[in-house]
Amino acid sequence: MGTEKQREKEEKRTEVLEAFVKHLRLRHISSHDRYEKYVKEFLEYLESIDIDYTSITTHVLNDYRAFVLAQKKGCARGTVNNRLTRIKSFYRFLIKKQLIASNPFTHYKGLKRGTIIPKNILSVEETGILLDNFSVKTDADLMMYSMVELLYGSSLRISEVSNLTIGDIDFKRGYVYITSEKTNGGRLKVPATEVSLHAVKRYMKYAREKLLSESEKQEDRLYPRQSESTHRCLLNRKLKAECRRLGLKPVSTHSFRHSSATHMLRKGAGIREVQALLGHTRLSSTEIYTRVLKDDLKHIVKTFHPREQEAAKDG
């Protein structure tokens, strides 16, 4: 009898999770696989401590956060917060479907994130070397080159690029329209560089037809329907090989978004303009890039200020 009841609970849990993933797909959330993975792991954790997912408390969420930090040593606070944010979306879905009475995340507070950006940020010159010498020998290379140009040219995330349709690219006016969980299902218009648009046109002319299935073409997709993590993995592997070949420090897909923001600020762009481009709702999210500029100024003072030069002589 107990086994049958347990089986019913498992079936119900699976059914609800499948409904949640379907909901994400209908909202065109490209990283639904990441949501599914994190929610599934959370549900398995609850099962291991014999707690029903419909009746958890903030205390349980805090315990799970501690569990994740202990299990995944070296895990960044931002990564833990992202995991809990996706689980929070699951509980918002349960509320919407009236499957639970109250949301356990109402009083939950995430970990305070450190205001840091990745160390593997290329300079303007290094970025130029990488993009201008990007090895394109296959159709897949052509696809990945166009993706990298979009990542850097429009400061996009890989999840936003991988989910693009042809209709999302306005070649005439020079814009890219993105939809992701970061935009809450809304469309955000982002300027695109001439170089990135040219790379996309080249990919569409020579490689897209060969790489996409008939159903993907009918859906007007720009890139093959692969998960965000698959696109990221393939592109990171290619970037690592290119950086090694060109004698550059290795970079990841997300490095280009940070590089783009940093480079524009160094060239004199206003922080409010960069905030709008990145789609940040809070200025504090954009201000992390100004720390790089402060480091630049420190170097300038150290190198060129007369008093510093005198101190160096006296030393």
C-alpha positions as CSV (number, residue, x, y, z in Angstrom):
1,M,0.0,0.0,0.0
2,G,2.8,2.4,0.9
3,T,4.7,1.6,-2.3
4,E,1.6,2.3,-4.4
5,K,1.1,5.6,-2.6
6,Q,4.7,6.5,-3.2
7,R,4.4,5.7,-6.9
8,E,1.4,7.9,-7.2
9,K,3.3,10.8,-5.6
10,E,6.2,10.3,-8.0
11,E,3.9,10.2,-11.0
12,K,2.2,13.4,-9.9
13,R,5.5,15.1,-9.3
14,T,6.7,14.0,-12.8
15,E,3.4,15.2,-14.3
16,V,3.7,18.7,-12.7
17,L,7.3,19.0,-13.8
18,E,6.4,18.1,-17.4
19,A,3.6,20.7,-17.3
20,F,6.1,23.3,-16.0
21,V,8.6,22.6,-18.8
22,K,5.8,22.8,-21.4
23,H,4.8,26.2,-19.9
24,L,8.4,27.4,-20.4
25,R,8.5,26.2,-24.0
26,L,5.3,28.0,-24.8
27,R,6.9,31.2,-23.4
28,H,9.9,30.5,-25.7
29,I,12.3,30.2,-22.7
30,S,15.3,28.6,-24.5
31,S,17.0,27.5,-21.3
32,H,14.1,25.3,-20.2
33,D,16.5,22.3,-19.9
34,R,18.4,24.2,-17.2
35,Y,15.1,24.9,-15.3
36,E,14.1,21.3,-15.6
37,K,17.5,20.1,-14.3
38,Y,17.5,22.4,-11.2
39,V,13.9,21.8,-10.3
40,K,14.3,18.0,-10.7
41,E,17.4,18.1,-8.4
42,F,15.4,20.1,-5.9
43,L,12.5,17.7,-5.9
44,E,14.9,14.8,-5.4
45,Y,16.5,16.6,-2.5
46,L,13.0,17.1,-0.9
47,E,12.2,13.4,-1.4
48,S,15.5,12.4,0.3
49,I,14.5,14.3,3.4
50,D,10.9,13.2,3.2
51,I,9.3,16.6,2.6
52,D,6.5,17.2,0.1
53,Y,7.2,19.9,-2.5
54,T,3.8,21.5,-2.0
55,S,4.4,22.3,1.7
56,I,7.9,23.6,2.0
57,T,9.0,26.7,4.0
58,T,11.7,29.4,3.7
59,H,13.7,27.3,6.2
60,V,13.8,24.4,3.8
61,L,15.0,26.7,1.0
62,N,17.8,28.0,3.2
63,D,18.8,24.4,4.1
64,Y,18.8,23.4,0.4
65,R,21.0,26.4,-0.4
66,A,23.5,25.3,2.2
67,F,23.3,21.8,0.8
68,V,24.2,23.0,-2.7
69,L,27.1,25.1,-1.4
70,A,28.4,22.1,0.5
71,Q,28.0,19.6,-2.3
72,K,29.4,21.8,-5.0
73,K,32.5,23.3,-3.5
74,G,33.7,26.4,-5.2
75,C,30.3,27.2,-6.5
76,A,29.8,30.9,-7.0
77,R,27.1,32.7,-5.1
78,G,25.6,34.0,-8.4
79,T,25.4,30.4,-9.6
80,V,23.5,29.3,-6.5
81,N,21.2,32.3,-6.8
82,N,20.5,31.3,-10.4
83,R,19.6,27.8,-9.3
84,L,17.1,29.1,-6.7
85,T,15.7,31.6,-9.1
86,R,14.7,28.9,-11.5
87,I,13.2,26.9,-8.7
88,K,11.3,30.1,-7.7
89,S,9.8,30.2,-11.2
90,F,8.5,26.7,-10.6
91,Y,6.7,27.8,-7.5
92,R,5.2,30.8,-9.3
93,F,3.9,28.3,-11.8
94,L,2.4,26.2,-9.0
95,I,0.6,29.3,-7.6
96,K,-0.7,30.2,-11.0
97,K,-2.1,26.8,-11.5
98,Q,-3.5,26.9,-7.9
99,L,-1.6,23.7,-7.0
100,I,-0.3,25.4,-3.8
101,A,-1.8,28.0,-1.5
102,S,1.2,30.1,-0.7
103,N,4.6,30.8,-2.2
104,P,7.6,29.7,0.0
105,F,9.8,32.2,-1.8
106,T,7.8,35.2,-0.5
107,H,10.3,35.8,2.4
108,Y,13.3,34.1,0.9
109,K,16.4,36.2,0.4
110,G,19.2,35.0,-2.0
111,L,22.9,35.2,-1.2
112,K,24.5,38.6,-1.5
113,R,26.4,38.5,-4.8
114,G,29.9,39.8,-5.2
115,T,30.3,42.6,-7.7
116,I,32.9,40.9,-9.9
117,I,33.2,40.2,-13.6
118,P,35.2,37.3,-15.2
119,K,38.9,37.6,-15.2
120,N,39.1,36.3,-18.8
121,I,38.2,39.6,-20.4
122,L,40.1,40.3,-23.7
123,S,41.3,43.8,-24.6
124,V,39.9,45.6,-27.6
125,E,43.0,44.6,-29.5
126,E,42.8,40.9,-28.4
127,T,39.2,40.7,-29.3
128,G,40.0,42.0,-32.7
129,I,42.7,39.4,-33.2
130,L,40.3,36.6,-32.2
131,L,37.4,37.8,-34.4
132,D,39.4,38.8,-37.4
133,N,41.3,35.5,-37.4
134,F,38.5,33.2,-36.5
135,S,39.0,29.9,-38.4
136,V,36.1,29.1,-40.6
137,K,36.5,25.8,-42.4
138,T,33.1,24.2,-42.0
139,D,29.4,25.1,-42.0
140,A,29.4,24.8,-38.2
141,D,32.4,27.2,-38.0
142,L,30.5,29.7,-40.0
143,M,27.5,29.4,-37.7
144,M,29.7,29.8,-34.6
145,Y,31.4,32.8,-36.0
146,S,28.1,34.6,-36.6
147,M,27.0,33.7,-33.0
148,V,30.2,35.1,-31.5
149,E,29.9,38.3,-33.5
150,L,26.3,38.7,-32.2
151,L,27.5,38.0,-28.6
152,Y,30.1,40.7,-28.8
153,G,28.4,43.1,-31.2
154,S,25.1,43.3,-29.3
155,S,26.2,42.3,-25.8
156,L,23.9,39.3,-25.9
157,R,23.7,36.1,-23.8
158,I,24.2,32.7,-25.5
159,S,20.6,31.8,-24.5
160,E,19.3,34.8,-26.4
161,V,21.4,34.2,-29.5
162,S,20.6,30.4,-29.7
163,N,16.8,31.2,-29.6
164,L,16.8,33.7,-32.4
165,T,14.5,33.5,-35.5
166,I,15.2,35.2,-38.8
167,G,12.3,37.5,-38.0
168,D,14.2,38.7,-34.9
169,I,16.9,40.2,-37.1
170,D,16.1,43.6,-38.6
171,F,18.9,43.9,-41.2
172,K,17.6,47.1,-42.7
173,R,17.4,49.1,-39.5
174,G,20.3,47.2,-37.7
175,Y,18.5,45.7,-34.7
176,V,18.2,42.3,-33.0
177,Y,15.0,41.5,-31.1
178,I,15.5,39.2,-28.2
179,T,13.2,37.3,-25.9
180,S,14.3,35.4,-22.8
181,E,13.5,34.8,-19.2
182,K,15.5,38.0,-18.4
183,T,13.0,40.0,-20.4
184,N,10.0,38.3,-18.7
185,G,8.7,37.1,-22.0
186,G,8.9,40.6,-23.5
187,R,10.9,41.6,-26.6
188,L,13.9,43.8,-26.3
189,K,15.3,45.8,-29.2
190,V,19.1,45.8,-29.2
191,P,21.3,47.5,-31.8
192,A,23.5,45.3,-33.9
193,T,26.9,46.1,-35.5
194,E,27.3,46.0,-39.3
195,V,30.0,43.4,-38.8
196,S,27.7,41.0,-36.9
197,L,24.9,41.5,-39.4
198,H,27.3,40.7,-42.2
199,A,28.4,37.5,-40.4
200,V,24.8,36.4,-40.0
201,K,24.0,37.1,-43.7
202,R,27.0,35.0,-44.7
203,Y,26.0,32.2,-42.4
204,M,22.4,32.3,-43.8
205,K,23.7,32.3,-47.4
206,Y,26.2,29.4,-47.1
207,A,25.4,27.3,-44.1
208,R,22.0,27.6,-42.6
209,E,20.1,25.5,-45.1
210,K,22.6,22.6,-44.5
211,L,22.5,22.7,-40.7
212,L,18.7,23.1,-40.0
213,S,16.1,20.4,-40.3
214,E,12.9,21.0,-42.4
215,S,10.8,21.6,-39.3
216,E,13.4,24.1,-38.0
217,K,13.3,26.0,-41.3
218,Q,9.5,26.1,-41.1
219,E,9.8,27.6,-37.7
220,D,12.0,30.3,-39.2
221,R,14.8,29.5,-36.7
222,L,18.1,31.1,-37.3
223,Y,20.1,28.4,-35.6
224,P,19.5,24.6,-35.0
225,R,17.1,23.8,-32.2
226,Q,19.6,22.8,-29.5
227,S,19.6,23.5,-25.8
228,E,21.3,26.6,-24.5
229,S,23.9,24.3,-22.7
230,T,24.6,22.4,-26.0
231,H,25.3,25.7,-27.9
232,R,27.4,27.0,-25.1
233,C,29.5,23.8,-24.9
234,L,30.2,23.7,-28.6
235,L,31.0,27.3,-28.8
236,N,33.2,27.3,-25.7
237,R,35.2,24.4,-27.1
238,K,35.7,26.3,-30.4
239,L,36.7,29.5,-28.6
240,K,39.2,27.6,-26.4
241,A,40.8,26.1,-29.5
242,E,40.9,29.4,-31.3
243,C,42.4,31.2,-28.3
244,R,45.1,28.5,-28.0
245,R,45.9,28.8,-31.7
246,L,46.2,32.6,-31.6
247,G,48.1,32.7,-28.3
248,L,45.3,34.4,-26.3
249,K,44.0,33.7,-22.9
250,P,40.9,31.4,-23.1
251,V,37.5,33.0,-23.1
252,S,33.9,31.7,-22.8
253,T,30.7,32.8,-24.5
254,H,29.7,35.0,-21.6
255,S,33.1,36.8,-21.7
256,F,32.0,38.7,-24.9
257,R,29.0,40.3,-23.1
258,H,31.3,41.6,-20.4
259,S,34.0,42.6,-22.9
260,S,31.5,44.5,-25.0
261,A,30.2,46.5,-22.0
262,T,33.8,47.2,-20.7
263,H,35.1,48.3,-24.1
264,M,32.2,50.7,-24.7
265,L,32.7,52.3,-21.3
266,R,36.4,52.7,-22.0
267,K,35.5,54.4,-25.3
268,G,33.4,56.9,-23.5
269,A,29.8,55.5,-23.5
270,G,27.6,56.6,-20.7
271,I,26.7,54.0,-18.0
272,R,23.0,54.6,-18.5
273,E,23.3,53.9,-22.2
274,V,25.2,50.7,-21.5
275,Q,22.6,49.7,-18.9
276,A,19.9,50.1,-21.5
277,L,21.9,48.0,-24.0
278,L,22.5,45.2,-21.6
279,G,18.8,45.2,-20.5
280,H,19.7,45.7,-16.8
281,T,16.8,46.8,-14.7
282,R,19.1,48.0,-11.9
283,L,22.0,50.4,-12.4
284,S,24.0,48.4,-9.8
285,S,24.2,45.5,-12.2
286,T,25.9,47.7,-14.8
287,E,28.2,49.5,-12.3
288,I,30.4,46.4,-11.9
289,Y,32.0,47.4,-15.1
290,T,33.1,50.8,-13.8
291,R,35.4,49.0,-11.4
292,V,37.5,48.0,-14.4
293,L,37.7,51.7,-15.4
294,K,38.8,52.6,-11.8
295,D,41.6,50.0,-12.1
296,D,42.6,51.6,-15.4
297,L,42.7,55.0,-13.7
298,K,44.8,53.6,-10.8
299,H,47.3,52.3,-13.4
300,I,47.4,55.7,-15.1
301,V,48.0,57.6,-11.9
302,K,50.7,55.1,-10.8
303,T,52.5,55.4,-14.1
304,F,52.1,59.1,-15.0
305,H,51.4,61.2,-11.9
306,P,54.4,63.4,-11.0
307,R,54.2,62.5,-7.3
308,E,54.3,58.8,-8.1
309,Q,57.3,59.3,-10.3
310,E,59.1,61.2,-7.6
311,A,58.3,58.4,-5.1
312,A,59.7,55.9,-7.5
313,K,63.0,57.9,-7.8
314,D,63.3,58.2,-4.1
315,G,62.8,54.5,-3.7
